């Protein structure tokens, strides 16, 4: 269901701001096999009308947990 919502947000440039904190909860999950799907949902649901303040916590969480030297 979340994949469908993320695609609809991206294609129709909808502003459903509670969706981004909901995705943040799944980034904290220990299901490492689902991370690729979560990243895809984040990418699909981002567009130029989404305020940067809504996406910033997602980016910070990705940097803190998934980026290494």
C-alpha positions, 0 to 999 in steps of 0.5 A: 500500500505504501508503494502505491501511495508513494507513486501517487504522490510522485506522479500527481505531485500531491502534498501528503506531508504525514507520509514522510514521518511515516517513512522515517519509522520504517528507516529505523526498522531492522529489516535490512532486506526491505531497505531498498524498497523504502529508499525507492518509496522515498525517491518516488514520493519526492518532488519539487513541491514538497517542503525541504523541512519535511524531507530533511529528517529522512536524509539525516537518518539515511546519512547517519545509518546507511552511509559509511566511509 
